[in-house]
């Protein structure tokens, strides 16, 4: 139980949304996503643990606590353990949201209409957060690899495969970013007006537009450095191979010359 649930002593309804790659028999499908990869949101048992076999462990879980409007207002200050929580309040709807958990206070009839907004936002925000974390975790390695963009030594050739793998990861992040970006600027147009309103409020409070711009700039840094590093490694490897080939040719020509000289000396003997 989190700090918010402890402060609100009223009966609550908790819905667990699991994001899975594959729907199993008995799952109640809520939404389907195609970006950045096929995924489905299904309604699960709030008391059950995520099942690794169905992909929910990788796709994540969202627990939604539903409260009636007569409840005391939700706390507007995050606890030290909940610093990333965001709060939305408008027209009788109050929401506190953080990664993997949301508490929604509204009329019971509104809950079903607003739930898709939470599910959609949770899915795409989680993917954006995943890219942000991958970028943050890769700065140290990028600092070490940036020297390859302008200088390559023989010892660096052994790093070629690893650098190529990191370059592939950088391009993979760019592809994932390109696929989720349109969904993060505004809610899906097929959602209800109420869901679109809540989704827009969530995006504003979560500073999605600013985060997208930051991630875009950081991805460009990764791509630029790894493109140059890969190019320099390729040029250096090609130059070494050409140099080796030149020496092989020189040695063969030298051997041929020695053979000719030996033949001439042999023929000139009395």
HELIX and SHEET records of a PDB file:
HELIX    1   1 UNK A    3  UNK A    7  1                                   5    
HELIX    2   2 UNK A   52  UNK A   54  5                                   3    
HELIX    3   3 UNK A   56  UNK A   59  1                                   4    
HELIX    4   4 UNK A   80  UNK A   82  5                                   3    
HELIX    5   5 UNK A  108  UNK A  145  1                                  38    
HELIX    6   6 UNK A  146  UNK A  149  5                                   4    
HELIX    7   7 UNK A  154  UNK A  159  5                                   6    
HELIX    8   8 UNK A  160  UNK A  185  1                                  26    
HELIX    9   9 UNK A  193  UNK A  205  1                                  13    
HELIX   10  10 UNK A  208  UNK A  268  1                                  61    
SHEET    1   A 7 UNK A  28  UNK A  33  0                                        
SHEET    2   A 7 UNK A  39  UNK A  44 -1                                        
SHEET    3   A 7 UNK A  13  UNK A  20 -1                                        
SHEET    4   A 7 UNK A  61  UNK A  67 -1                                        
SHEET    5   A 7 UNK A 101  UNK A 105  1                                        
SHEET    6   A 7 UNK A  93  UNK A  98 -1                                        
SHEET    7   A 7 UNK A  86  UNK A  90 -1                                        
END                                                                             
